[in-house]
């Protein structure tokens, strides 16, 4: 049913991944030249710096939105727990890809502005890690429900 604890975990997962779309992931400031570079889910925001075409930074936002959509869809598949577990595995891959893409593009940003200074990972960078934890908890409780149903079927 929708009011189960795994539904709460999946809803929080979807909110975390949607928050990633609105918050900056990484930021770097060069104090000498007053140049700033910020990585968001859809691209680089630069102040005082001409950023070359960054490529496919939007893939971070696409992966995060897909992960949130899968989590919401997974909530409403409560009648088919095996399908929920499969969607949980797909979501695990999407979240891991989001984290990998964010790390990759933050490293690209490091090379664009003063190599001696280090950038800072911001709150949104850590949201996929939270989403991974929530996904693992949801899958654990889905698996527990499946085992409970199977044990009840054996008693009949």
C-alpha positions in Angstrom: 0.0 0.0 0.0 1.0 3.6 -0.4 1.3 4.3 3.3 4.1 1.8 3.9 7.5 3.0 5.1 9.2 2.2 1.7 6.8 4.7 0.1 8.1 7.4 2.5 11.7 6.5 1.6 10.9 6.6 -2.1 9.2 10.0 -1.8 12.2 11.4 0.1 14.4 10.0 -2.6 12.4 11.7 -5.3 12.5 15.0 -3.3 16.3 14.7 -2.9 16.9 14.2 -6.6 14.5 17.0 -7.5 16.3 19.3 -5.1 19.5 18.5 -6.9 18.0 20.2 -10.0 17.6 23.5 -8.2 20.7 23.7 -6.0 24.3 24.2 -7.1 26.6 21.2 -7.0 30.1 22.7 -6.9 31.6 26.2 -6.6 35.1 27.7 -7.1 36.3 31.3 -6.6 39.6 32.8 -7.6 40.1 35.7 -5.2 42.9 37.4 -7.2 41.0 37.7 -10.5 37.4 37.7 -9.0 36.4 34.9 -11.2 33.7 32.5 -10.1 32.6 29.2 -11.5 29.5 27.3 -10.3 28.3 23.9 -11.5 24.6 23.3 -11.5 22.6 20.3 -12.8 22.3 21.9 -16.2 25.6 23.7 -16.8 28.3 26.0 -15.6 27.5 29.5 -14.4 30.6 31.8 -14.8 31.3 35.3 -13.5 34.2 37.1 -14.9 35.2 34.1 -17.0 34.5 33.0 -20.5 33.6 29.4 -20.2 34.1 27.3 -23.3 31.3 25.0 -24.4 31.2 22.6 -21.4 29.6 19.7 -23.4 26.9 17.6 -21.9 26.6 19.0 -18.4 22.8 18.8 -18.7 23.1 15.0 -18.3 23.3 15.5 -14.6 19.9 17.1 -14.5 18.5 14.5 -16.9 19.7 11.6 -14.8 18.4 13.2 -11.6 15.0 13.8 -13.1 14.8 10.3 -14.4 15.7 8.9 -11.0 13.0 11.0 -9.3 10.5 9.8 -11.9 11.4 6.2 -11.4 11.0 6.6 -7.6 7.6 8.1 -8.0 6.5 5.4 -10.4 7.9 2.8 -8.0 5.7 4.1 -5.2 2.6 3.2 -7.2 3.7 -0.3 -8.1 3.0 -1.6 -4.5 0.9 -4.5 -5.8 3.9 -6.0 -7.7 6.9 -6.1 -5.4 9.2 -7.8 -7.8 8.6 -5.0 -10.3 9.3 -2.6 -7.4 12.6 -4.3 -6.7 13.5 -4.2 -10.4 12.8 -0.5 -10.5 14.9 0.0 -7.3 17.8 -1.6 -9.1 17.3 0.7 -12.1 17.1 3.6 -9.7 20.4 2.5 -8.1 22.1 2.7 -11.5 20.6 6.1 -12.3 21.6 7.6 -8.9 25.2 6.2 -9.3 25.4 7.6 -12.8 24.2 11.0 -11.5 26.9 11.0 -8.8 29.5 9.9 -11.3 28.5 12.6 -13.8 28.5 15.3 -11.1 32.0 14.2 -10.0 33.3 14.2 -13.6 32.0 17.7 -14.4 33.3 19.1 -11.1 36.7 17.8 -12.1 36.3 19.5 -15.5 35.4 22.7 -13.7 38.6 22.4 -11.6 40.6 22.6 -14.9 38.8 25.7 -16.1 39.8 28.0 -13.3 43.2 28.5 -11.5 44.5 25.0 -10.9 46.1 25.9 -7.6 42.8 26.6 -5.9 40.4 23.9 -5.0 36.6 24.1 -5.5 34.0 23.3 -2.9 31.4 20.6 -3.2 28.1 22.1 -2.1 25.0 20.5 -0.6 23.5 19.2 -3.8 26.6 17.2 -4.6 25.8 15.0 -1.5 22.1 14.5 -2.3 22.7 11.5 -4.6 24.5 9.8 -1.7 21.4 10.4 0.5 19.2 9.1 -2.4 21.4 5.9 -2.5 20.8 5.3 1.2 17.1 5.9 0.9 16.9 3.6 -2.1 18.7 0.8 -0.3 16.3 1.2 2.7 13.2 1.2 0.5 14.5 -2.0 -1.3 15.1 -3.7 2.1 11.6 -3.0 3.3 10.1 -4.1 -0.1 12.0 -7.4 0.2 10.8 -7.8 3.8 7.2 -7.3 2.7 7.7 -9.9 -0.1 9.0 -12.4 2.4 6.1 -11.8 4.8 3.6 -12.4 2.0 5.4 -15.6 0.9 5.4 -16.9 4.5 1.6 -16.2 4.8 1.0 -18.1 1.5 2.7 -21.1 3.0 0.4 -21.1 6.0 -2.7 -21.3 3.9 
